[in-house]
Amino acid sequence: MKAEYADAVRIDATPQFWSKAHICSFDPEGPAMNNEKRIVLSSDHAAIDLRLAVAEHIIAQGWDVVDIGPTTPESTHYPVHGQAAAERVASGDCRLGIILCGTGQGIMMAANKVKGIRCGVCSDTFSARMIRQHNDSNMLSIGARVVGEGLALDIVDAFLGAEFEGGRHATRVDMIES
């Protein structure tokens, strides 16, 4: 049974991964049995504000958000946050992931080191749609210093609204995974 918490929701063992800025659906018993609408969010210090705006936006669309931080503006290492989010997706705990850093590039590179992750950095809606439709991407990366909040939310909507087309693209995804 899921519970909604308007206060701090502890979603990880370390305090730096507490989220206080928004309501977050969370199952204290462990991973959701059905992760179809469960998505992990993470960023480095440069993208906290944009990550929180994305979280509010997708919560309003009915997504179960697992925000693994950080919550403070002190400098952090984006590879740690990219890998942590990617592991949530690769394990099946979350269906999709959205990660953010200054450019979106470094955190995306870290996420793609995790087996089973296909993450693309996008600064336009066409690319966000295509990485889902043609590459079966399970993670999206956005550069908080590259795009503004309005465009970022449109990119998120394009990513979440697209589905993998399969067919000839499935063969290519298989080649990426091998």
Secondary structure, 3 states (H helix, E strand, C coil): CCEEECCCEECCCCHHHEECCCCEEECCCCCCCCCCCEEEEEECHHHHHHHHHHHHHHHHCCCEEEECCCCCCCCCCHHHHHHHHHHHHHCCCCCEEEEEECCCHHHHHHHCCCCCCCEEECCCHHHHHHHHHCCCCCEEEEECCCCCHHHHHHHHHHHHHCCCCCCHHHHHHHHHHC
